[in-house]
Amino acid sequence: MKQLGILIFFLYLFSINLTQAQRNAQEYETQYLKALLLYQNNEFDKAKLAFAHLSDTKLQTVAEIQPYAYYFNALCSIKLGKWLDAKLIIQNLQAAFPTWEKKDEVAYLSAHIAFEDKNYPSALFSLQSISDTSLLKQSTAMKGHYLSRLKDTKVLYDLLNQFPEEATLKAQLQRYAVNSYSTATELHQYRLNKGYLNFALLFPINIDELNGFPAKRNNQYVLDMYQGATLAKNQLLKENIKVNLQVYDLGNDADEMLELMNNAYFQLNDLMIGPLYAEPNRYANIYGEFYQVPLVNPISNNIGILDFFDKSFLAQPSSNMQAVKGAEYMVQKSYLSRNIAIFYGPNPSDSSMAANYKQVLEAKDYTITAFEKITSKTETIARKLPQGRLHHVFLASTHQKIATALLGTLNQQGIDAPLLTTAEALSHVNLNNTLVNGRELYCLDPEFIDANNTEVERFQKEYLVKYGVIPSYYAFAGYDITLFWGRVLGKSSTGLKKSLSNSNTYKGLYLLGGYNYIRSQDNQTVPITTFDNYKFVKAK
C-alpha cells in the first residue's frame, strides 16, 4: 500500500511538470506570435528584443519554434543594418540547430551578410548550397546587385578563378571590358587592323636582358623557346606577316599576371604563349576569354587547363588525346586477335589515359582481356597477364622501370604481341635484342623530331649558325608555335573559329608533328613512332 502511495505521488508530480511544460510552450508560442507581429509591422527594434529573448529561452518543448526566433532575430538585425549582430546570430543558429530544415534560407541570409561585409567568396560559396528554386531566383538577383558594384578587376579575376562557372562574374567582367574600351569589339578590331601582330611570351626568364644571355641553366628551355620563336618571326616576315615578340618575365606569381592584364600596352597583344605555371595561367585564361585573345600553353599536356574557356589551346596533345589517337592507330593494324591488354602506372594521369584508351577500343568492339594497374615487380605483372593471343598491349605510364619490367615479363611468358606506350617510358631504356625480342614497339611521341625531315635539317643549320648550339626540342616548339599562330592570325580574314575549323589551315610545313584544332582546343596531332634498326622512327 505504501509503494502504491509513492507511485501516485510521482504520477502527480509528473502531471504537474507536464502541465507546466505545456503552459510554458503555449506561453512561448504566444510571445513568438507577438514578436512576429512586431516584425510584420516594421517595428524591428522591439521585434529584435523579443526574438532575442525567445532565442535565449531554455525549453526542450519549443525546439520546433526556437530556430525561427533566431532566424527572425537575424532578419531584424539586417533590417536595422546591424550586420555584425546578424552574422553572430546566424552562427549561433547553425551551432544550436545544425540539422534545421531551413538550411537554404540560412544560406541565403549568410550570403547577404557576407556580401555586405565584402566577403565575396564566402557569399558565393553560401549561395552555391541553395537548391530551392524560388530562392535561386532571389540569389541571382542578389549576386547581380552586389557584384555589379565591383570595379576592382583584381577582385573580379580572383573570384572568377575560384568560381569559374559563375555567370554573374563573367557578365560583370564583360561590362568592365566594354566600359574600359568603348566596346570590346573596337579593341579587337584595332588589333586586327594595326598591320602587325604582337605575341606575348609569358615565360619565367629570370634574367635582366635577352641579349647576351647570362641565363640560368634551369631556365634554358625558356631561352630555347624564345630563340626558336625568333627564327619563326624571320620566316613569317618572308611571308609578309610581321610579328613582334613581347617577352614578359612571369613566374609563378598570379599578382604579376593581374598587373599585366591591367596594362594598356599588354592589352594590344594578339596572342599569349604561356604562362607556364598554373596560377597565372588561370588568370590569363580569364583574360583571353573576355578580350578574345588566344592563349597557347607550349609545354603542358594537362587537359584540365582548357576547362571553361574556349580561347585556350594546348600545343602538345594531352595524355587523353594521345590515348585516343594511339588507339585509333593500333586498330588499323590487321592482327589475328581482337583481344587487348591494357596496363597503367601509379599516377592518376596513367589511369585516366588507360580509361580513354579502353573507351575507344570498346566502341570498336575489341575485347579488353586485362585492365590492370602494375608496378615494376615482374611477378605481379606475370599474375595479371591474360591467357591467349593478344592484338596488342598498351601501357599508360612514363615510368621506365615499369616499361622494362613489362617487356621482360611478356618475353618470359612467350607473349609476342606488339606494345604501345609513351615515349618517356622507353626514351632511355637500353633496347637490346634480348629485351625487344623481335616485338613491334610503338610510342606516343609528341616531342618526336624527324631527322629525315628536310625542314628539320634546314632549321638545325640555321639555328647552329645563329646561336652556336644544336637546337633542343623547346627551340623546335618555339619555332612551330610562333609560325603556326602567325599564319593563323596573320593570313585569315574569316575569324579564329572558322580558320581553325578549316583543314587547309594545317597544311604548312612544320618541324614537329604539326597541329589540328578542328572541333578541339587540344592538339589532335599525335606523332607515333616505332622501333626500327635500333632507333625510333616515324610509324606509317
C-alpha positions in Angstrom: 0.0 0.0 0.0 2.9 2.3 0.8 4.5 1.6 -2.6 1.2 2.5 -4.3 1.2 5.8 -2.5 4.7 6.6 -3.7 3.7 5.8 -7.3 0.7 8.0 -7.1 2.8 10.8 -5.7 5.3 10.6 -8.6 2.5 10.5 -11.2 1.1 13.6 -9.6 4.5 15.4 -9.9 4.8 14.2 -13.5 1.4 15.6 -14.4 2.2 18.9 -12.7 5.5 19.1 -14.7 3.8 18.1 -17.9 1.1 20.7 -17.4 3.7 23.3 -16.6 5.7 22.4 -19.7 2.6 22.7 -21.8 1.8 26.1 -20.3 5.4 27.2 -20.9 5.2 26.1 -24.5 1.9 27.8 -25.0 3.4 31.0 -23.4 6.4 30.7 -25.7 4.3 30.4 -28.8 2.2 33.4 -27.7 5.3 35.5 -27.2 6.7 34.3 -30.6 3.5 35.4 -32.4 3.6 38.8 -30.7 7.2 39.2 -31.8 6.3 38.2 -35.3 3.5 40.8 -35.4 6.0 43.4 -34.4 8.3 42.3 -37.2 5.4 42.4 -39.7 4.6 46.0 -38.6 8.2 47.0 -39.2 8.9 47.6 -35.5 12.2 45.9 -35.9 13.9 47.3 -32.7 11.1 45.9 -30.5 10.9 42.7 -32.6 14.6 42.1 -32.2 14.5 42.4 -28.4 11.5 39.9 -28.3 13.2 37.4 -30.7 16.5 37.7 -28.7 14.7 36.8 -25.5 13.0 33.8 -27.2 16.3 32.7 -28.6 17.8 32.6 -25.1 14.9 30.7 -23.6 15.9 27.2 -22.4 12.9 24.9 -23.2 13.1 21.5 -24.8 9.4 21.7 -25.8 9.9 24.7 -28.1 12.6 23.1 -30.3 10.4 23.3 -33.4 9.8 27.1 -33.0 13.0 28.4 -31.5 15.1 28.2 -34.7 12.6 30.7 -36.2 13.3 33.0 -33.3 17.0 33.0 -34.2 16.1 33.4 -37.9 13.9 36.4 -37.4 16.3 37.9 -34.9 18.9 37.9 -37.7 16.4 39.4 -40.2 15.6 42.2 -37.7 19.4 42.9 -37.4 19.7 43.1 -41.2 16.7 45.5 -41.4 18.4 47.7 -38.8 21.8 47.5 -40.6 23.4 45.6 -37.7 25.4 43.3 -39.9 27.8 42.0 -37.2 24.8 41.1 -34.9 23.2 39.3 -37.8 26.4 37.4 -38.5 26.7 36.2 -34.9 23.0 35.2 -34.7 23.3 33.1 -37.8 26.4 31.4 -36.4 24.6 30.7 -33.2 21.6 29.3 -35.1 23.8 27.0 -37.1 25.6 25.8 -34.0 22.4 25.2 -32.0 20.3 23.7 -34.8 22.7 22.2 -37.3 20.0 20.0 -38.9 17.3 22.6 -39.2 15.3 22.1 -42.3 15.5 25.7 -43.5 19.2 25.4 -44.5 18.6 27.2 -47.8 17.1 30.2 -46.1 20.0 30.3 -43.6 22.5 30.1 -46.5 20.7 33.0 -48.3 21.0 35.2 -45.2 24.6 34.2 -44.7 25.4 35.2 -48.3 23.6 38.5 -47.8 25.6 39.3 -44.7 28.9 38.2 -46.4 28.2 40.4 -49.4 27.7 43.4 -47.1 31.0 42.5 -45.4 32.6 42.4 -48.9 33.5 38.8 -48.2 32.6 37.8 -51.8 34.0 34.2 -51.8 32.0 33.3 -48.6 28.8 34.8 -50.1 29.1 32.9 -53.4 30.0 29.7 -51.6 26.9 30.0 -49.4 24.7 30.6 -52.4 26.1 27.5 -54.2 24.5 25.3 -51.5 20.9 26.6 -52.2 18.6 24.2 -54.1 15.2 25.9 -53.5 14.0 27.2 -56.9 12.4 30.4 -55.5 15.5 31.2 -53.5 17.7 30.6 -56.5 16.0 33.4 -58.4 16.5 35.7 -55.4 20.1 34.6 -55.2 20.7 35.6 -58.8 19.2 39.0 -58.1 21.4 39.3 -55.0 24.6 38.4 -56.9 23.7 40.9 -59.7 23.1 43.7 -57.1 26.4 43.3 -55.2 28.7 42.1 -58.0 27.6 45.0 -60.3 29.2 47.3 -57.7 32.6 45.7 -58.0 35.1 47.8 -60.0 38.3 46.2 -58.8 39.4 43.9 -61.7 41.8 42.1 -59.4 39.0 41.1 -57.1 36.9 40.1 -60.1 39.6 37.9 -61.6 40.3 36.4 -58.2 36.6 35.5 -57.8 36.3 34.0 -61.3 39.4 32.0 -60.6 37.6 30.4 -57.6 34.2 30.3 -59.3 34.9 29.8 -63.0 31.2 28.8 -63.8 29.7 31.9 -62.2 27.8 33.7 -65.0 27.3 36.9 -62.9 31.0 37.3 -62.5 31.6 36.8 -66.3 28.9 39.4 -67.1 30.5 42.0 -64.8 33.9 41.4 -66.3 32.4 41.8 -69.7 30.7 45.1 -68.6 34.1 46.3 -67.4 35.7 45.4 -70.7 33.0 47.4 -72.6 33.2 50.4 -70.3 37.0 50.4 -70.5 37.3 50.3 -74.3 34.1 51.8 -75.6 33.3 48.2 -76.7 35.4 45.1 -76.6 34.8 44.8 -80.4 36.6 48.1 -81.0 39.7 46.9 -79.2 39.5 43.6 -81.1 39.1 45.5 -84.4 42.0 47.7 -83.6 44.3 44.7 -83.1 43.1 43.2 -86.4 43.7 46.4 -88.4 47.0 47.6 -87.0 49.1 45.8 -89.7 51.2 43.7 -87.4 50.9 41.1 -84.7 52.1 41.3 -81.1 52.8 37.9 -79.4 53.2 37.9 -75.6 55.7 35.3 -74.4 54.9 34.9 -70.7 58.0 33.0 -69.6 59.9 32.7 -66.3 63.1 34.3 -67.8 64.8 35.3 -64.5 67.3 37.4 -66.4 67.6 41.2 -66.9 68.1 41.1 -70.6 67.6 38.8 -73.5 70.8 39.9 -75.3 74.0 38.2 -74.2 72.0 35.6 -72.3 73.7 35.0 -68.9 70.8 32.6 -68.4 70.3 30.3 -65.6 70.6 26.6 -66.6 67.3 25.6 -65.0 65.5 28.0 -67.4 67.5 27.1 -70.5 64.3 25.6 -72.1 62.7 29.1 -71.9 65.7 30.7 -73.8 65.5 27.9 -76.4 61.8 28.6 -77.0 62.5 32.3 -77.4 65.3 31.7 -79.9 63.1 29.3 -81.9 60.3 31.9 -81.9 62.8 34.5 -83.2 63.7 32.4 -86.2 60.0 31.8 -86.9 59.4 35.6 -86.8 62.0 35.9 -89.5 60.3 33.2 -91.6 56.9 34.9 -91.2 58.4 38.2 -92.4 59.2 36.4 -95.7 55.5 35.5 -95.8 54.5 39.2 -95.4 53.4 38.6 -91.8 55.0 41.0 -89.2 55.2 39.7 -85.7 56.6 41.5 -82.7 57.7 39.2 -79.8 57.0 40.8 -76.5 58.8 39.0 -73.7 57.4 39.2 -70.2 59.3 37.8 -67.2 56.5 35.9 -65.5 57.0 33.2 -62.9 54.5 31.6 -60.6 53.1 34.9 -59.3 49.4 35.4 -60.0 49.6 39.1 -58.9 52.2 39.8 -61.6 49.7 38.4 -64.2 47.0 40.6 -62.9 49.2 43.7 -63.2 49.9 42.8 -66.8 46.2 42.3 -67.6 45.6 45.9 -66.5 48.4 47.3 -68.5 47.2 49.2 -71.6 50.2 48.1 -73.7 49.8 44.5 -72.8 46.1 44.6 -74.0 47.3 45.2 -77.6 48.8 41.6 -77.8 47.1 39.3 -80.3 48.4 36.0 -78.7 49.7 34.8 -75.4 52.2 32.0 -75.3 52.3 30.8 -71.7 52.2 31.4 -68.7 53.9 28.1 -67.8 52.6 28.0 -64.2 49.1 27.1 -63.1 48.1 30.1 -61.0 49.0 32.9 -63.5 47.7 30.6 -66.3 44.2 30.7 -64.7 44.1 34.5 -64.8 45.5 34.5 -68.4 42.7 32.1 -69.4 40.1 34.5 -68.0 41.7 37.5 -69.7 41.9 35.7 -73.1 38.2 34.8 -72.8 37.0 38.3 -72.3 39.3 40.1 -74.6 39.2 37.5 -77.4 43.0 36.8 -77.2 44.1 33.2 -77.8 46.3 31.6 -75.2 48.7 28.7 -76.1 50.3 26.6 -73.4 53.6 25.5 -75.1 54.6 22.6 -72.9 51.8 21.3 -70.7 49.6 18.3 -71.7 47.2 18.8 -68.9 43.7 19.0 -70.4 42.3 20.5 -67.2 43.7 23.9 -68.1 41.2 24.1 -71.0 38.2 23.9 -68.7 35.6 26.7 -69.0 37.3 28.8 -71.6 37.3 28.5 -75.4 40.3 30.7 -76.3 42.9 28.4 -74.7 44.9 25.8 -76.6 47.4 23.0 -75.9 50.4 23.0 -78.3 51.3 19.5 -77.1 48.4 17.0 -77.1 47.0 16.0 -73.7 47.7 12.5 -72.4 44.0 11.7 -73.0 44.2 12.8 -76.7 47.4 10.7 -77.1 45.4 7.7 -75.8 42.6 8.3 -78.3 44.9 8.7 -81.3 47.1 5.8 -80.2 44.0 3.5 -80.0 42.8 4.7 -83.4 46.2 4.0 -84.9 46.5 0.5 -83.4 43.1 -0.7 -84.5 44.2 -0.1 -88.1 46.7 -3.0 -87.7 45.3 -6.3 -89.0 46.5 -8.7 -86.3 44.7 -12.0 -85.8 43.3 -11.4 -82.4 40.8 -8.8 -81.2 41.8 -9.1 -77.5 43.6 -6.2 -75.9 45.6 -6.0 -72.6 45.8 -2.5 -71.0 48.1 -1.7 -68.1 48.7 1.6 -66.3 51.1 3.0 -63.8 50.5 4.6 -60.3 49.9 8.2 -61.4 46.3 9.4 -61.7 47.0 10.6 -65.2 48.0 7.0 -66.1 44.6 5.5 -65.1 42.8 8.4 -66.9 44.9 7.7 -70.0 44.2 4.0 -69.8 40.4 4.6 -69.4 40.3 6.8 -72.5 42.2 4.1 -74.5 39.8 1.4 -73.3 36.8 3.5 -74.3 37.9 3.9 -77.9 38.6 0.2 -78.3 35.4 -1.0 -76.7 33.5 1.3 -79.0 35.1 -0.6 -81.9 34.1 -3.9 -80.5 37.5 -5.0 -79.2 37.7 -7.2 -76.1 39.7 -5.9 -73.1 41.0 -9.0 -71.5 43.1 -7.2 -68.9 42.8 -3.7 -67.4 45.3 -3.6 -64.6 47.4 -1.3 -62.5 51.0 -2.5 -62.4 54.4 -1.7 -60.8 57.9 -2.7 -61.8 57.5 -6.1 -60.0 57.7 -8.8 -62.6 56.0 -11.4 -60.5 53.0 -9.1 -60.1 52.8 -8.4 -63.8 53.0 -12.1 -64.6 49.9 -12.8 -62.5 48.0 -10.1 -64.3 48.8 -11.1 -67.9 45.8 -12.7 -69.7 45.8 -16.0 -71.4 45.6 -16.4 -75.2 46.7 -14.4 -78.2 46.6 -10.6 -78.0 46.0 -8.0 -80.7 48.4 -5.7 -78.8 49.4 -4.5 -75.3 49.0 -0.9 -74.2 51.0 0.6 -71.2 49.8 4.0 -69.9 52.9 5.1 -68.0 56.0 7.2 -68.2 58.0 5.0 -65.7 60.9 3.4 -67.5 61.3 0.7 -64.8 57.6 -0.4 -65.4 58.1 -0.5 -69.1 61.2 -2.6 -68.8 59.6 -5.0 -66.4 56.5 -5.4 -68.6 58.7 -6.1 -71.7 60.7 -8.6 -69.8 57.6 -10.4 -68.4 56.0 -10.5 -71.8 59.1 -12.2 -73.1 59.2 -14.7 -70.2 55.5 -15.6 -70.8 56.0 -16.0 -74.5 53.6 -13.2 -75.4 54.9 -11.6 -78.7 52.1 -9.1 -79.1 53.0 -5.5 -80.2 53.4 -3.0 -77.4 52.3 0.6 -77.5 53.4 3.0 -74.7 54.7 6.5 -74.1 58.0 7.8 -75.5 59.1 8.7 -71.9 58.7 5.1 -70.8 61.2 3.9 -73.4 63.3 7.0 -74.0 66.4 6.0 -72.0 65.9 2.2 -71.9 68.6 0.1 -73.4 66.5 -1.7 -76.0 68.8 -4.6 -77.0 67.9 -7.7 -78.9 67.1 -9.6 -75.8 64.6 -7.1 -74.5 62.9 -6.3 -77.8 62.9 -10.0 -78.8 61.6 -9.2 -82.3 58.5 -7.4 -80.9 56.8 -4.5 -82.6 57.3 -1.4 -80.3 55.3 1.8 -80.8 55.5 5.1 -78.8 53.2 8.0 -78.4 55.8 10.7 -79.0 54.6 14.3 -79.2 58.2 15.5 -78.9 59.4 13.5 -81.8 61.8 15.3 -84.2 62.1 13.5 -87.5 65.7 13.7 -88.7 64.6 12.8 -92.2 62.5 16.0 -92.4 64.2 18.5 -94.7 62.7 21.4 -92.8 64.3 20.0 -89.6 67.7 19.8 -91.3 67.3 23.4 -92.6 66.3 24.7 -89.1 69.2 22.9 -87.3 71.7 24.5 -89.7 70.2 28.0 -89.3 70.0 27.7 -85.5 73.6 26.4 -85.2 74.9 29.3 -87.3 72.9 32.0 -85.3 73.3 30.6 -81.8 76.3 28.3 -82.0 74.5 25.3 -80.4 72.3 22.4 -81.6 68.6 23.2 -81.1 66.7 21.4 -78.3 63.1 20.2 -78.6 62.0 23.5 -77.0 63.6 25.5 -79.7 61.6 23.5 -82.3 58.5 24.0 -80.2 59.0 27.8 -80.0 59.5 27.9 -83.8 56.5 25.9 -84.7 54.1 27.6 -82.3 55.1 31.1 -83.5 55.0 30.0 -87.1 51.6 28.3 -86.9 49.8 31.0 -85.0 51.4 33.8 -87.0 49.9 32.2 -90.1 46.5 31.7 -88.5 46.2 35.2 -87.2 48.1 36.9 -90.0 46.5 35.4 -93.1 43.0 34.5 -92.1 40.2 37.0 -92.7 37.4 34.6 -91.6 38.0 34.8 -87.8 39.8 32.5 -85.5 37.0 29.9 -85.1 36.4 29.4 -88.8 40.1 29.4 -89.5 40.8 26.6 -87.0 37.8 24.6 -88.4 39.3 24.7 -91.9 41.6 21.8 -92.8 43.6 24.0 -95.2 44.9 25.9 -92.1 47.1 23.0 -91.2 48.8 22.3 -94.5 52.0 24.4 -93.9 55.4 22.7 -93.2 56.4 22.4 -89.5 59.3 20.8 -87.7 57.4 18.7 -85.2 54.1 16.8 -85.7 52.0 19.9 -86.6 48.6 21.0 -85.3 44.9 20.1 -85.6 42.3 22.1 -83.6 39.3 21.2 -85.6 36.5 21.0 -83.0 39.1 20.8 -80.3 41.3 23.1 -78.2 43.5 20.0 -77.6 46.0 19.4 -80.4 44.8 16.3 -82.2 48.1 15.7 -84.0 49.9 12.9 -82.1 53.2 11.5 -83.7 53.6 7.8 -83.2 57.0 6.2 -83.6 58.2 2.7 -84.0 61.5 1.0 -83.1 63.4 0.2 -86.3 67.1 -0.6 -86.7 67.9 0.4 -83.1 66.2 3.7 -83.2 62.7 5.2 -83.1 61.4 6.4 -86.5 58.0 7.8 -87.5 55.5 5.0 -87.8 53.5 4.6 -91.0 
